[in-house]
């Protein structure tokens, strides 16, 4: 059950959702099941070796669109169990408000710290009154703190004023992951930043958001485990330097990661921006770094052998694989 009362969701989130979080995938095994042993091993790597402070499970990176409800429930339960005191935010977005509420209540029972709900798409069409009705139902039937996941792949971005209205109407809305251009995030931060935690999830913006916008959490993307390896925690390092007030050294450390960013742009963010979820590339990247990406599910198509070798050369060139 929640670690806080419903009325305390915002205060609890403000106090506890801090640092670098990661959006993590589920590895599948040869029988097309969630590979529990591999998933647990990856979580231990994220916590013990990469010092990641929290996890977003079952979202876009988690391929929620190709999971059964039973798999979504099992995945968030495994994550909460393995992570222990490290917080889990479970993505419970659904076209059905009732199913969304059921997923949130199951996440609470499993020990997840928060739920996060992507923009409801089919049925709402982004129409503000319908989006508000969706969240009113969901928050009225659950106790867990709810974060908004504002992302364009839903077919629309919620405008800042709509975010403000949803926050006003639902006391358990405690955070927003605003996967939007910086000017949109700035408007959202201006409107609701005093009430809820506002996070832009782009690593390329993290230096500026941490240093100048005082963004308390990077929540969340795959960057913390794709761009860092044991003994080479560049993102963690420049974040720590920002927090110590050493912005010049932090900027130098941040800029040293540009070769990795160019590789990510080639394989991950470039294709993502063109509307093609690069899940196969992301999972191959993980496999090459010694994690457990595993196979993809249709409609995702595995990388060709030549593409895998090309990626391996790219990662070796920037020091992510030996």
C-alpha positions as a Markdown table, in Angstrom:
| # | Residue | x | y | z |
|---|---|---|---|---|
| 1 | Unk | 0.0 | 0.0 | 0.0 |
| 2 | Unk | 1.1 | 3.6 | -0.4 |
| 3 | Unk | 3.8 | 4.9 | 1.9 |
| 4 | Unk | 1.8 | 8.1 | 2.4 |
| 5 | Unk | -1.8 | 9.2 | 2.7 |
| 6 | Unk | -3.6 | 10.4 | -0.4 |
| 7 | Unk | -3.6 | 14.0 | 0.8 |
| 8 | Unk | 0.2 | 13.7 | 1.3 |
| 9 | Unk | 1.1 | 12.6 | -2.2 |
| 10 | Unk | 2.5 | 15.9 | -3.4 |
| 11 | Unk | 4.5 | 16.6 | -0.3 |
| 12 | Unk | 5.9 | 13.1 | -0.3 |
| 13 | Unk | 6.9 | 13.3 | -4.0 |
| 14 | Unk | 8.5 | 16.7 | -3.5 |
| 15 | Unk | 10.6 | 15.3 | -0.6 |
| 16 | Unk | 11.5 | 12.0 | -2.1 |
| 17 | Unk | 11.6 | 12.0 | -5.9 |
| 18 | Unk | 15.1 | 13.2 | -6.5 |
| 19 | Unk | 18.2 | 12.4 | -8.5 |
| 20 | Unk | 18.7 | 10.4 | -11.7 |
| 21 | Unk | 15.9 | 7.9 | -12.6 |
| 22 | Unk | 15.9 | 5.5 | -15.5 |
| 23 | Unk | 13.1 | 4.3 | -17.8 |
| 24 | Unk | 13.8 | 0.6 | -18.1 |
| 25 | Unk | 12.7 | -2.2 | -20.5 |
| 26 | Unk | 11.5 | -5.8 | -19.8 |
| 27 | Unk | 13.8 | -8.5 | -21.3 |
| 28 | Unk | 11.9 | -11.4 | -22.9 |
| 29 | Unk | 13.2 | -15.0 | -22.9 |
| 30 | Unk | 13.3 | -17.5 | -25.7 |
| 31 | Unk | 9.7 | -18.5 | -24.9 |
| 32 | Unk | 8.5 | -14.9 | -25.2 |
| 33 | Unk | 8.0 | -14.5 | -21.5 |
| 34 | Unk | 9.3 | -11.7 | -19.2 |
| 35 | Unk | 12.7 | -13.0 | -18.2 |
| 36 | Unk | 12.5 | -12.5 | -14.5 |
| 37 | Unk | 16.0 | -13.5 | -13.7 |
| 38 | Unk | 17.5 | -11.3 | -16.3 |
| 39 | Unk | 15.2 | -8.4 | -15.3 |
| 40 | Unk | 16.3 | -8.7 | -11.7 |
| 41 | Unk | 20.0 | -8.8 | -12.7 |
| 42 | Unk | 19.6 | -5.6 | -14.7 |
| 43 | Unk | 17.9 | -3.9 | -11.8 |
| 44 | Unk | 20.8 | -4.9 | -9.5 |
| 45 | Unk | 23.2 | -3.5 | -12.0 |
| 46 | Unk | 21.3 | -0.2 | -12.3 |
| 47 | Unk | 21.3 | 0.2 | -8.5 |
| 48 | Unk | 24.7 | -1.3 | -7.4 |
| 49 | Unk | 26.9 | -0.2 | -10.3 |
| 50 | Unk | 25.2 | 2.8 | -11.9 |
| 51 | Unk | 23.8 | 4.4 | -8.7 |
| 52 | Unk | 20.4 | 5.1 | -10.3 |
| 53 | Unk | 17.9 | 6.5 | -7.8 |
| 54 | Unk | 14.6 | 5.3 | -9.1 |
| 55 | Unk | 12.9 | 3.5 | -12.0 |
| 56 | Unk | 10.1 | 4.1 | -14.5 |
| 57 | Unk | 8.7 | 0.7 | -15.5 |
| 58 | Unk | 6.1 | -0.4 | -18.1 |
| 59 | Unk | 6.2 | 2.8 | -20.3 |
| 60 | Unk | 7.3 | 3.4 | -23.8 |
| 61 | Unk | 10.7 | 1.9 | -23.2 |
| 62 | Unk | 8.9 | -0.9 | -21.4 |
| 63 | Unk | 6.9 | -1.7 | -24.5 |
| 64 | Unk | 3.5 | -1.4 | -22.6 |
| 65 | Unk | 1.7 | -1.5 | -26.0 |
| 66 | Unk | 2.7 | -5.1 | -26.6 |
| 67 | Unk | 2.2 | -6.5 | -23.1 |
| 68 | Unk | -0.8 | -8.3 | -21.7 |
| 69 | Unk | -2.4 | -6.9 | -18.6 |
| 70 | Unk | -1.0 | -9.9 | -16.6 |
| 71 | Unk | 2.5 | -9.1 | -17.9 |
| 72 | Unk | 2.2 | -5.4 | -16.9 |
| 73 | Unk | 1.1 | -6.5 | -13.4 |
| 74 | Unk | 3.9 | -9.0 | -13.1 |
| 75 | Unk | 6.5 | -6.7 | -14.4 |
| 76 | Unk | 5.8 | -3.9 | -12.0 |
| 77 | Unk | 5.6 | -6.4 | -9.1 |
| 78 | Unk | 9.0 | -7.8 | -9.9 |
| 79 | Unk | 10.5 | -4.3 | -10.2 |
| 80 | Unk | 9.2 | -3.2 | -6.8 |
| 81 | Unk | 10.3 | -6.4 | -5.2 |
| 82 | Unk | 13.9 | -6.3 | -6.5 |
| 83 | Unk | 14.4 | -2.6 | -6.1 |
| 84 | Unk | 13.4 | -2.7 | -2.4 |
| 85 | Unk | 13.7 | 0.8 | -1.0 |
| 86 | Unk | 14.6 | 2.3 | -4.3 |
| 87 | Unk | 11.3 | 3.9 | -5.7 |
| 88 | Unk | 9.4 | 2.5 | -8.6 |
| 89 | Unk | 7.0 | 4.6 | -10.7 |
| 90 | Unk | 4.8 | 2.2 | -12.7 |
| 91 | Unk | 3.3 | 3.3 | -16.0 |
| 92 | Unk | -0.4 | 2.4 | -15.8 |
| 93 | Unk | -1.7 | 4.3 | -18.9 |
| 94 | Unk | -4.6 | 2.6 | -20.7 |
| 95 | Unk | -7.4 | 3.5 | -23.1 |
| 96 | Unk | -9.8 | 2.4 | -20.3 |
| 97 | Unk | -9.9 | 4.6 | -17.2 |
| 98 | Unk | -11.2 | 1.6 | -15.3 |
| 99 | Unk | -8.2 | -0.6 | -16.3 |
| 100 | Unk | -5.9 | 2.3 | -15.6 |
| 101 | Unk | -7.2 | 2.5 | -12.1 |
| 102 | Unk | -7.0 | -1.2 | -11.6 |
| 103 | Unk | -3.3 | -1.1 | -12.7 |
| 104 | Unk | -2.6 | 1.7 | -10.3 |
| 105 | Unk | -4.2 | -0.1 | -7.4 |
| 106 | Unk | -2.2 | -3.3 | -8.2 |
| 107 | Unk | 1.0 | -1.2 | -8.3 |
| 108 | Unk | 0.2 | 0.1 | -4.9 |
| 109 | Unk | -0.4 | -3.4 | -3.6 |
| 110 | Unk | 2.9 | -4.5 | -5.2 |
| 111 | Unk | 4.8 | -1.8 | -3.4 |
| 112 | Unk | 5.4 | 0.7 | -6.2 |
| 113 | Unk | 5.9 | 4.3 | -4.9 |
| 114 | Unk | 4.0 | 6.1 | -7.6 |
| 115 | Unk | 2.0 | 5.5 | -10.8 |
| 116 | Unk | 2.4 | 7.5 | -14.0 |
| 117 | Unk | -0.3 | 7.8 | -16.6 |
| 118 | Unk | 0.4 | 8.6 | -20.3 |
| 119 | Unk | -1.9 | 10.9 | -22.1 |
| 120 | Unk | -5.2 | 9.0 | -22.8 |
| 121 | Unk | -5.5 | 8.7 | -26.5 |
| 122 | Unk | -8.4 | 6.7 | -28.1 |
| 123 | Unk | -11.6 | 8.3 | -27.0 |
| 124 | Unk | -10.2 | 11.6 | -25.9 |
| 125 | Unk | -8.7 | 13.0 | -29.1 |
| 126 | Unk | -6.8 | 15.4 | -26.8 |
| 127 | Unk | -10.1 | 17.2 | -26.1 |
| 128 | Unk | -9.4 | 18.9 | -22.7 |
| 129 | Unk | -12.8 | 18.1 | -21.1 |
| 130 | Unk | -12.4 | 14.4 | -22.0 |
| 131 | Unk | -8.8 | 14.3 | -20.8 |
| 132 | Unk | -9.9 | 15.9 | -17.5 |
| 133 | Unk | -12.7 | 13.4 | -17.1 |
| 134 | Unk | -10.3 | 10.5 | -17.6 |
| 135 | Unk | -8.0 | 11.8 | -14.8 |
| 136 | Unk | -10.9 | 12.7 | -12.6 |
| 137 | Unk | -12.1 | 9.0 | -12.7 |
| 138 | Unk | -8.6 | 7.5 | -12.3 |
| 139 | Unk | -7.6 | 9.7 | -9.4 |
| 140 | Unk | -11.0 | 9.3 | -7.8 |
| 141 | Unk | -10.6 | 5.5 | -7.7 |
| 142 | Unk | -7.0 | 5.2 | -6.5 |
| 143 | Unk | -4.9 | 6.3 | -3.5 |
| 144 | Unk | -1.4 | 6.3 | -5.1 |
| 145 | Unk | 0.4 | 9.5 | -6.1 |
| 146 | Unk | -0.1 | 9.9 | -9.9 |
| 147 | Unk | 2.3 | 11.5 | -12.3 |
| 148 | Unk | 1.3 | 12.8 | -15.7 |
| 149 | Unk | 3.3 | 11.5 | -18.7 |
| 150 | Unk | 2.9 | 14.1 | -21.4 |
| 151 | Unk | 4.2 | 12.7 | -24.7 |
| 152 | Unk | 3.5 | 13.4 | -28.3 |
| 153 | Unk | 3.4 | 9.7 | -29.3 |
| 154 | Unk | -0.1 | 9.7 | -27.8 |
| 155 | Unk | -1.2 | 11.9 | -30.7 |
| 156 | Unk | -1.1 | 15.2 | -28.8 |
| 157 | Unk | 0.7 | 17.1 | -26.1 |
| 158 | Unk | -1.4 | 18.4 | -23.3 |
| 159 | Unk | -1.0 | 22.2 | -23.3 |
| 160 | Unk | 0.2 | 23.8 | -20.1 |
| 161 | Unk | -3.2 | 25.2 | -19.2 |
| 162 | Unk | -4.7 | 21.8 | -19.3 |
| 163 | Unk | -2.0 | 20.5 | -17.0 |
| 164 | Unk | -2.8 | 23.3 | -14.6 |
| 165 | Unk | -6.5 | 22.3 | -14.7 |
| 166 | Unk | -5.8 | 18.6 | -14.0 |
| 167 | Unk | -3.5 | 19.5 | -11.1 |
| 168 | Unk | -6.2 | 21.8 | -9.6 |
| 169 | Unk | -8.8 | 19.0 | -9.9 |
| 170 | Unk | -6.8 | 16.0 | -8.5 |
| 171 | Unk | -4.9 | 16.2 | -5.3 |
| 172 | Unk | -2.9 | 13.0 | -6.0 |
| 173 | Unk | -1.4 | 14.4 | -9.1 |
| 174 | Unk | 2.1 | 15.0 | -7.8 |
| 175 | Unk | 4.5 | 15.1 | -10.8 |
| 176 | Unk | 4.7 | 15.5 | -14.5 |
| 177 | Unk | 7.2 | 14.0 | -16.9 |
| 178 | Unk | 6.9 | 16.5 | -19.7 |
| 179 | Unk | 8.5 | 14.9 | -22.8 |
| 180 | Unk | 8.1 | 18.1 | -24.8 |
| 181 | Unk | 10.2 | 21.0 | -26.2 |
| 182 | Unk | 11.9 | 23.2 | -23.6 |
| 183 | Unk | 9.7 | 26.1 | -24.1 |
| 184 | Unk | 6.7 | 23.9 | -23.3 |
| 185 | Unk | 8.4 | 22.6 | -20.2 |
| 186 | Unk | 9.2 | 26.1 | -19.1 |
| 187 | Unk | 5.5 | 27.1 | -19.4 |
| 188 | Unk | 4.5 | 24.0 | -17.4 |
| 189 | Unk | 7.1 | 24.7 | -14.8 |
| 190 | Unk | 5.8 | 28.3 | -14.5 |
| 191 | Unk | 2.2 | 27.2 | -14.1 |
| 192 | Unk | 2.5 | 24.2 | -11.8 |
| 193 | Unk | 6.1 | 24.0 | -10.6 |
| 194 | Unk | 5.2 | 25.3 | -7.1 |
| 195 | Unk | 2.6 | 22.5 | -6.7 |
| 196 | Unk | 4.1 | 19.4 | -8.3 |
| 197 | Unk | 7.5 | 18.1 | -9.4 |
| 198 | Unk | 8.2 | 18.9 | -13.0 |
| 199 | Unk | 10.7 | 16.9 | -15.0 |
| 200 | Unk | 11.9 | 17.1 | -18.5 |
| 201 | Unk | 13.3 | 13.7 | -19.5 |
| 202 | Unk | 15.9 | 14.6 | -22.1 |
| 203 | Unk | 19.5 | 14.1 | -20.9 |
| 204 | Unk | 20.7 | 16.7 | -23.4 |
| 205 | Unk | 18.7 | 19.3 | -21.4 |
| 206 | Unk | 19.6 | 17.9 | -17.9 |
| 207 | Unk | 22.6 | 20.1 | -17.3 |
| 208 | Unk | 20.5 | 23.3 | -17.9 |
| 209 | Unk | 17.5 | 22.0 | -16.0 |
| 210 | Unk | 19.5 | 21.0 | -13.0 |
| 211 | Unk | 21.8 | 24.0 | -12.9 |
| 212 | Unk | 19.4 | 26.8 | -13.8 |
| 213 | Unk | 15.8 | 25.5 | -13.4 |
| 214 | Unk | 16.6 | 23.5 | -10.2 |
| 215 | Unk | 14.9 | 20.4 | -11.6 |
| 216 | Unk | 15.1 | 18.0 | -8.7 |
| 217 | Unk | 14.9 | 14.8 | -10.7 |
| 218 | Unk | 15.8 | 13.4 | -14.0 |
| 219 | Unk | 12.6 | 11.3 | -14.5 |
| 220 | Unk | 13.4 | 9.5 | -16.8 |
| 221 | Unk | 14.9 | 7.9 | -19.9 |
| 222 | Unk | 17.3 | 5.1 | -20.9 |
| 223 | Unk | 20.3 | 7.4 | -20.9 |
| 224 | Unk | 21.5 | 6.5 | -17.4 |
| 225 | Unk | 22.2 | 2.9 | -18.4 |
| 226 | Unk | 23.0 | 3.4 | -22.1 |
| 227 | Unk | 25.5 | 6.2 | -21.6 |
| 228 | Unk | 27.1 | 5.0 | -18.3 |
| 229 | Unk | 28.9 | 1.8 | -17.3 |
| 230 | Unk | 30.6 | 0.6 | -14.1 |
| 231 | Unk | 33.5 | 2.9 | -13.4 |
| 232 | Unk | 32.4 | 5.5 | -16.0 |
| 233 | Unk | 29.4 | 7.4 | -14.6 |
| 234 | Unk | 29.6 | 10.5 | -16.6 |
| 235 | Unk | 26.0 | 11.6 | -16.1 |
| 236 | Unk | 26.2 | 11.0 | -12.3 |
| 237 | Unk | 29.5 | 12.9 | -12.2 |
| 238 | Unk | 28.4 | 16.1 | -13.9 |
| 239 | Unk | 25.2 | 16.1 | -11.9 |
| 240 | Unk | 27.2 | 15.9 | -8.7 |
| 241 | Unk | 29.5 | 18.7 | -9.8 |
| 242 | Unk | 26.5 | 20.9 | -10.5 |
| 243 | Unk | 25.1 | 20.2 | -7.0 |
| 244 | Unk | 28.6 | 21.1 | -5.6 |
| 245 | Unk | 28.4 | 24.5 | -7.4 |
| 246 | Unk | 31.3 | 23.7 | -9.7 |
| 247 | Unk | 29.5 | 24.5 | -13.0 |
| 248 | Unk | 32.6 | 25.0 | -15.1 |
| 249 | Unk | 33.9 | 21.5 | -14.3 |
| 250 | Unk | 30.4 | 20.1 | -14.6 |
| 251 | Unk | 30.1 | 21.6 | -18.1 |
| 252 | Unk | 33.4 | 20.1 | -19.1 |
| 253 | Unk | 32.3 | 16.7 | -17.9 |
| 254 | Unk | 29.0 | 17.1 | -19.6 |
| 255 | Unk | 30.6 | 18.0 | -22.9 |
| 256 | Unk | 33.0 | 15.0 | -22.7 |
| 257 | Unk | 29.9 | 12.9 | -23.3 |
| 258 | Unk | 29.1 | 14.4 | -26.7 |
| 259 | Unk | 30.6 | 11.4 | -28.6 |
| 260 | Unk | 28.1 | 9.2 | -26.8 |
| 261 | Unk | 25.3 | 11.6 | -27.5 |
| 262 | Unk | 26.1 | 11.4 | -31.2 |
| 263 | Unk | 25.9 | 7.6 | -31.2 |
| 264 | Unk | 22.6 | 7.8 | -29.3 |
| 265 | Unk | 21.3 | 10.3 | -31.9 |
| 266 | Unk | 22.2 | 7.9 | -34.7 |
| 267 | Unk | 20.6 | 4.8 | -33.2 |
| 268 | Unk | 18.0 | 6.0 | -30.6 |
| 269 | Unk | 16.8 | 9.6 | -30.7 |
| 270 | Unk | 17.1 | 10.2 | -34.4 |
| 271 | Unk | 14.8 | 7.2 | -35.3 |
| 272 | Unk | 12.6 | 8.1 | -32.3 |
| 273 | Unk | 12.1 | 11.6 | -33.6 |
| 274 | Unk | 11.1 | 10.2 | -37.0 |
| 275 | Unk | 8.3 | 8.2 | -35.4 |
| 276 | Unk | 10.0 | 4.8 | -35.3 |
| 277 | Unk | 10.3 | 3.4 | -31.7 |
| 278 | Unk | 13.9 | 2.1 | -31.8 |
| 279 | Unk | 13.3 | -0.6 | -29.2 |
| 280 | Unk | 15.3 | -3.2 | -31.2 |
| 281 | Unk | 18.3 | -0.8 | -31.3 |
| 282 | Unk | 18.0 | 0.0 | -27.6 |
| 283 | Unk | 17.9 | -3.7 | -26.6 |
| 284 | Unk | 20.8 | -4.5 | -28.9 |
| 285 | Unk | 22.8 | -1.7 | -27.2 |
| 286 | Unk | 22.0 | -3.2 | -23.8 |
| 287 | Unk | 23.1 | -6.7 | -24.9 |
| 288 | Unk | 26.4 | -5.3 | -26.2 |
| 289 | Unk | 27.0 | -3.6 | -22.9 |
| 290 | Unk | 26.4 | -6.8 | -20.9 |
| 291 | Unk | 22.8 | -6.1 | -19.8 |
| 292 | Unk | 19.8 | -8.1 | -20.9 |
| 293 | Unk | 18.0 | -6.4 | -23.7 |
| 294 | Unk | 16.8 | -9.6 | -25.2 |
| 295 | Unk | 14.5 | -10.1 | -28.2 |
| 296 | Unk | 11.8 | -7.7 | -29.4 |
| 297 | Unk | 8.1 | -8.5 | -30.1 |
| 298 | Unk | 6.2 | -7.7 | -33.3 |
| 299 | Unk | 5.8 | -5.1 | -34.7 |
| 300 | Unk | 9.4 | -4.4 | -33.7 |
| 301 | Unk | 12.0 | -5.9 | -36.1 |
| 302 | Unk | 15.4 | -7.1 | -34.8 |
| 303 | Unk | 18.5 | -5.4 | -36.1 |
| 304 | Unk | 20.3 | -7.1 | -38.9 |
| 305 | Unk | 23.7 | -8.7 | -38.2 |
| 306 | Unk | 25.5 | -6.0 | -40.1 |
| 307 | Unk | 23.6 | -3.3 | -38.1 |
| 308 | Unk | 24.5 | -5.1 | -34.8 |
| 309 | Unk | 28.2 | -5.1 | -35.8 |
| 310 | Unk | 28.0 | -1.4 | -36.8 |
| 311 | Unk | 26.5 | -0.5 | -33.5 |
| 312 | Unk | 29.2 | -2.5 | -31.7 |
| 313 | Unk | 31.9 | -0.5 | -33.5 |
| 314 | Unk | 30.2 | 2.7 | -32.6 |
| 315 | Unk | 29.9 | 1.8 | -28.9 |
| 316 | Unk | 33.5 | 0.7 | -28.8 |
| 317 | Unk | 34.7 | 3.9 | -30.3 |
| 318 | Unk | 33.1 | 5.9 | -27.4 |
| 319 | Unk | 34.3 | 3.6 | -24.7 |
| 320 | Unk | 31.0 | 1.9 | -23.8 |
| 321 | Unk | 32.1 | -1.6 | -24.8 |
| 322 | Unk | 35.6 | -3.1 | -24.8 |
